[in-house]
C-alpha cells in the first residue's frame, strides 16, 4: 500500500489508517475476532492506527495493544481523547487535568511507551485553546507523545493554534470529515493545512454508510448498526435525507459507468486529494477490510473527478450536520443575536 507523510513531521503513514470505532463493537462480543481484524489490516499493508479512548470505553485501545505486540515500531499510533469515556463529567474534554490522566490510561491500555500523534477528538468550548496547546506541548516535552494535532473544524482554530504556538512545539496534524457528500474541508481546513504543513487524517469517507452501496433509490431502508444507533441521520424518507439519497443515486450511476462500485469511488475520491495524508476507515468484518484494501488501489481520472464535481461542487456539502460539528457562528443564538445559553 502507498506510504505517505504526515505533514511537516515527515512521519510515514499508509494511505489508509485503521479506525477503531467499529472494532470496539466487534471486541464487545468477540475479543479474539477484533484482534484478528487489526492484525489482518496490518498484514494488508496498513501501517497507521487511529484509536479514540472513548471507543468501547478503552476496549479498542486494549485490542490495538494486543495486536501491536512485537510490531510497535512498524505502526504509527494516533490517539484521540476528549470524548466522554464514562458517566463522570470530569472524564472528558480538552483541559490539562483530564488530558494528563487520559494519556497515561491510553499508554497503559496500548502497552506502549509513547504515542506518535495525540489529538482532541473535537473542539472543546469549555477549555481555552491556549490551555489545550500548552498541555499537549508539555506532553511532547515529557516524552509521552511525539506530536500533537487539533480537530479541523472550525478551521480558524487551526490558524489560531499556529499563532499561539509557533516553532517546534506546535500542532502538526488535524482530522476532518471528508467524502463525496461532505467536501467543505476543500475550502476551509485543507488550504490551512497546506499553508502550515499539517498532516490531514480524513475521516468518514463513506459518509456514515451512505456511500457504502446500500443506499440507492428504490432499495428501501438499509439496516446497519449505524442506522440503528442514529435512525434520524439514516432515514431515507426524511425531507433532508431524500435530497441526499438523490445525490447518492447520481454518484452511484457515475461509479457504475466507470466500472467501479460506489464504495470504491468514495474511498478513491478521498485518497485523491493531494492534501490528505491518510484516510481513516472503520471495517467491521474481514470482508469490509478487503473492500477497503481493494478500493485503496483505485485511481480516478480527471474526467471522472470532473463528473463528480458536477454532482457535488468542490468545497460544498449536502447536509450541514454531516460536517461533523455545529459551528458556533451557525447556532440560532449567534444568527439571531439572542443571549447564549450556558
N, C-alpha and C positions, 0 to 999 in steps of 0.2 A: 504494500500500500504506500502511496505517496507520502513522504515526510515533508512537513512544513515548519515554519519558525514562528514562535510566539512573540511577535513584535520585536522591539529592540533588544530583548534579552537573548535572542538567538537560540533559546531552548527548543530542541526538535520535538514536534508532536506529529502524530499521524493525521491524515485528512479527516478521519472520523475519531471522535472522542466518545468513549463509553459512558453514558449517563446511567444513574443507578436508581431512579425513582421506580421504574417497573421491576427492577431486580429485587428491590426491597419487598415487593408484593410476592415475588416468587419465593424469596427466602422465608417468608412467614409461613409458607406451607411445606417447603422442602429446601432446607439449607444447602444440602449437597448439590441439588439441581442449580441453585443460584450461583454457587461457587464454580460449578462446571461451565455455566454460561459466561462468566467473566473470563475463565481460563480459555474458553473457545474463542472469545474475542481477541485475546492476546495472541493466541496461536494463529489467528487470521490476519495478523498484521497491525492490529490496534495497539498503539503504544501510549495512549493517554486515557486517563480515567477521571471523570468529574463526578464527585460524590457530595451530597448535602448531608450534614449531620442530622437533619430532620427526616431523611428518608428512612422510614421504619424506626424512628427514634434511635438511630445509631446502628441499626441492624445492617444497613447497606455497607457501612464502614467496616463492620466485622467481616462481612462477606469478602469485600475487596482485600482486607488484610490477610485473610486466609489464602485467597487466590494469588497474592503477591509474594507469598513465601518463597524465598530463593531466587526471586527475579526483580527485586525492588529497583535495582539500578537501571533496568530496562524500561521502566514505566514512569511517565510524567503524571504525578498525582496532584490533582486540583481539588480543593475542598471549599465548599460554600457554607457559610454559617449565617445565623441571624434569624432564620425562620423558627417558629416555636418547636421545641423538641419534646415538650410535655405540657402539662396544665399550669406549671409555675410561670407566672408572668415575668419573673426575673431571668428565666432561661430562654432569652431571645433578644433580638436587637443587635445594633452595631456599636454599643458602648464598650469602653475599655474593660469594665469589671467582668461582663459576661464573656467578652472575647478571649480574655486570658484563661478563663476556665474552659471555654469551649475548645480552644486549640489543644489543650492538654488531653481532654477527653478524646478528641479526634486522633491525636498521635497514639494514644493508648489502644484505641479500637483498631486502628490501621496497622499497628505494630511497626511503626516507622520512627526514625529519629527526627526527620524534617519533612515538611510539606513543601512541594515545589511551588504551588500557587495557592494563596489563601484569599478569599474574597467574600464580601457580603452577598447574600442571596438577592437582596433588593435594597433600595434606599430606605433609610430609617428617619422619618421626620422628627422623631423624638430625640435624636442624637445629632450633635453638630458634626458636619463632615470633617472639620479640623480634628476633633477628638478621635474619630474613627481612623483617620490617616496617621495621626501620631502613634496610636496604639499599634497599627499594622507595621509602621516603620520600626517600632521598638521590638516587635516580634522578629523582624529581619535581623536586627542587631543582636538579639538573644540567640539567634541560630535556630529558632523553632520553625521558621518558614524561609524560603529562598526569595520569594517575590510575592507581591500582592496586587490585586485588581479591585475595581469597583464596578457596580452594575452600570449598564449603558443608558438607562432612562431615569431622569431626564438628562439629555445629552449635555446640557450646560454644567451639570455636576462634574463631568469629565474634564471640562475646561477649568472649572474652579479647583478641582483636585490638582491639576498641573500647576496652577498658580500658587496654591497653598504649599505645595511641596515640590520643589524643583531639585534636580540633581539625582543622585543615585538612589535615594530612598523615596521614590515616587511610584505611583501606580504604573504597572507595565502591561495590564490586560483588562479586558472588560468582557461581559457576556450580554447577549441581546437576542430576543426572538427574531428569527429571520426565515421567511418562507415565501412561496409564491403568493400567498394571501396577505402577508404582512411584510411589506417592503419599506416601511417607514425608516428603518435604520439607514437606508441608502442616502437619505438627505439629512440625517441627524447624527447618528453615532459613527457610522463608518468614515465620513470625512474627518471627524475629530480624531478618531483612532489613527487614521493615516497621518494626520498632522503631527501627532505626538508619538508615533511609533508604537502604538498599543496593539498587542495581540488581541484578536477578536474570536471568542468562542460563540458560535451561532447556534442557538437552541431552537427547538420546536420546528424542525424543517417540514414536518408533516402537519403542522398547524393543529395539534391536538387530535390527530387521527383523521381530519377532514381530507387530507391528501393521500391517505394510505390506499385508496382504491375502492372502498366500500360505499362511499358517499357519491352516488350518481343518481340523476333524475330517473324516477320510476323504480328505484331499487328498494324503496321502503326505508324504515328507520333502522340503521345499523345498531347492533348491540355490542358493547365493549365495556371493559372496566372503567375507562374514562367517561363514557356516556352515562354509565350508572352513577359515577361519582358527581357528575355535573350535568344533569339532564337538560337544563335550560340552554347551555352552551352547545349542545349537540342535537337539539330538537329540530329536525328538518322542516317542521311545519310552522315554526315561529316566524314572524314577519322579517326580522333581521336575517335569520338563517336561510330563508328562502332565496334571498339575493346571493348569499354565499354559495348555496347549492348550485345556483345557475352559473356562477363563476367557476366553481369546481368542475361542472359539466363541460364548460368550454375548454378548460385546461386539460380535462381528460380526453377530449377529442383531439387536441393538439398532440398529446402523447401517443394516442392511437395512430395518428397519421405519421408520426415519426418512428413508429415501430417500437415504442417504449411503453412501459407501464407508467401510470401516474406517479406511483411510488418512485420509480427511477428518475422521472423528470423532476420531481420535487427535491430529492436528495442531490441530484446533479446540479440543479439550479443553485442551491445554497452553496455548494462547493465551488461554483464557477466564479463567484465574486473575488477579485484579487485581494481585497482587504480582509477576507475571512481566513483566519488561521486554521480553524478546525470546526467541524460541525458536530454538535453533541446529539447523539442518538440514544434511544432507550428501548432496546429489544426486550421482549418478554419471553420469547421462545427461541430455540435454535434456528427455526425456520425464519423468524424475524431477523435474526442476526445475519443469516445467509443472504437475505434480501438486501440488507444494508451494505454488506460487503460487496455484493454484485453492483449495487447502484453507485458505489463509490468509484467504479471503473468507467462509468458512463461519461462521455464527452458530448456537450451540447454545442452545436454550431451556431453561427451568428443568425442565420435565417430563423432557426427555432427560437432563439432568445428574442429576436425582434417580434415574432408572433406572440410570445409570452407578454412582451411589453404592451401589445395591443389589447390584451385582456385585462391585465393589472398594470397600470402605468408605474414606471420607476418612482420610488420614493413615496408610494401611497399604501393604503391598506383597505381591506374590505370592511372590517369592523374595528372600531376603536378599542374595544375590550381585548382584542387579540394582540395588542402591542405589549401586553404583559403587566402594565401598571397604569393606574389612573393618574394622569399628570395633574399636579396641584392647580395649574392655571386653567384646567378644564372642569374643575368642580363647580357645581351650581353656586357655591358661596363666592368664588372668585368671579365667575361670569356675571353674577347679578349684584355684586357689591354687598352681599349680606355678611353679617358677622360670622366669623368662622366658629364652628362648634369644636370645643376642645374637651 
